Amino acid sequence: MMRYLLTIVLFAIVFNVSAQNPIFYLLIGTYTNAPSKSEGIYVYKFNPNKGEATFVSKATGVANPSYLAISKDQKYVYSVNETHSDNGGDVSAFSFDKQKGELHFINKQSTGGDDPAYVSVDSSGKWVVTANYSGGNISVLPVGADGALQPTAQVLPHEGYGVNVERQGQPHPHCAVFSPDEKYMLSADLGNDRIYTYKFDPNNKQTPFSSPDPAYIELPDGSGPRHITFSPNGQIAYVINELSGNVIVYQYNNGKLTEIQTIESTTEGNKNDRGSADIHITPDGKFLYTSNRGVANDITIYKTSPDGKLIQVGHQKVGAHPRNFMIDPTGRFLLVACRDSNQVQVYVINKNFGLLQDAGLKLDIDQPVCLKMLPVK
């Protein structure tokens, strides 16, 4: 009896069981090119009360849906098609049936730039933007009342190159992120070591984005900025740099970035290409995490200070090539897409120290890349 009670207590501590926590749909974007056997976007039901995930459905026939965005009203999902052609890559629109947990294809449009690697949708649901990695530009697409994508309204070209001749021969925008107040959109460009800032006017149907002066800030040579995340209060921006393997912390105010700290994410691998990839902060702002691929294959764990600066507290080894990861909306689980291990791995976040514990839950999916959640109800 004592052992049985102890098991229950430990389970409650690890998973912080509460009947009030909602159940979520977990959407998984993948690479579909051979040798991958993935067929598109996968939908699971994730129960944070039990630490369980069950398969629900999949949207097939979607080429390389490597990054996803969900509209604020949760009715629509947008996916890049990370491909290239004479017209560039594509971005696809889906409606989402919450009752059945199913994605239904609406339409797709050309991005006008090769290999779109990131997609965002503004809170009004009127605009979708993609960062076209090989195209060196940002595409801006209007959205109809039915969630359908309309042809590109604006293309924002990046220029310049960096010191890393193998990786920075041209611009490579890797994200397009709206600021917390949505007055601006920021884009980290891995190819030219810049973070671009654009003013955003959602009511301007011809040119919703315009460049302030200055239009960008420059990072140290060879940084390779990749992704950006904001603190919950919107006052701090954190940038993960793929090539240098570090995080730069900025104070953020009305479109302006002021550097306050640089801290390592990883020191493993080639000194000019550390393979750092993604960055996310817990909903309460207490802990921040980064993923590192290449030799490291781990998650770096930081505690945040009141001024937004970071203190590194540890590393958690994960599967091969942790390209993207996410923190679930309850702040209790970290899910990581290990592309080359063909798994989504789930970890419990220690609420006191931020350290990660294997939850014993792994989803076998070929080349998973992007993870997103929305509540079932």
Steps between C-alpha positions, in 0.01 A plus 500: 500500500782742590671443164168557321444829684856611431448437128190719502681779685797493261266505200320803644831680560636433152184576304335741746167332430206740484157440353494866397776467241358487148583240238676619186534408138868460408577583136826367355656633181748275321732460206342274238785468249656155464636319691241636744178300515299784649187591309435856620363652821410272791242575770516344847299559815732594788378457858726689745313351796623152410803575284340311211464557125271314260488518122194673353552574129741616232487739205669327208629625168672801659858547380751569778268673751800585715353794689145575614298794632153498658259792470398669824139379464641146452291443188789495253849355472768622260793291388807582297588263220877509529572447133641695206398549139488770235235674714664428836345293775139493613290561810182299561180582688282251691183526701508310828202296621525501879225243538686240295854631533540512123673737260324578172698652215372836374761622252864591454692791354853556377726686741718641224807379687666159520487278809266687735605388848271701730141623496306737727143630502399827668233506772239647266542200271528733201870455422739207465876552464769250405878515533646357180840362595651443156299777336650762730169678554181528705164440331178665615169339406147630569248255647134486399205475737491126437865456598614461139834649400502768232793574268803669650439869568852597601850355481767634735848428359808465720850586377858430600706204615716386791852382573423127498554422132327161521184616679475875444548560128162675477210607724323214678198628698410228748204644685230768482364574847239757601588714802275445804304820426497417126619847404808339348626183338857380557702271274828332594724453195757222536677597177592860573507516883213746524166532675258699288212698648188592302214725605166323463170656397242221461252739339729591211393255229782582257811539718430396860873496582743790484861541613588742779838676512719311573343197333712245684761440769825318434621205708862388542649349183419133459214495753238355267183618681221248457199533734358762738275473805365764737459502877137480617503871588625588150798699629779251421588332169717189488683400179657159436800509266554183300859550387661648813291284735400776738199699619486879486262670742348835406284754675208564266313828477279620215688317227847570638743235628771582755747221582544416868665154497662231287511148645601163358247246382763243399874474450487163326569445130656723236579840651345665193185287498377383839163384370285688752141506381199602707416708808194517730409637842255358755160673532597637843831633362712317760695272265630517144617211280700467180562201273840404359552253216822367349736346754308630802145370440370655818276758661670778697314618810508856639343677794393858432588795724262788578687716246458234231859374506564126495679261735586163347399217731552186292468291186270212409612249237227417248472315169680584177450842340255678735394753237194648671334454838214650699381552856140395551253774607492372860876555527558150635627314194766558238452312173789476255492397134811288443509492123772242445382271781152504344340572836318763701632469855321634808663634816358622832615847609603528865301802617766603755823461303395466135685171456351239269395144581415242236122446511534161334286614206634482144305536176651319203469726196739528206689830494287710737585870493238738640270460802193712577207460743146628535233404756249231409216714639 
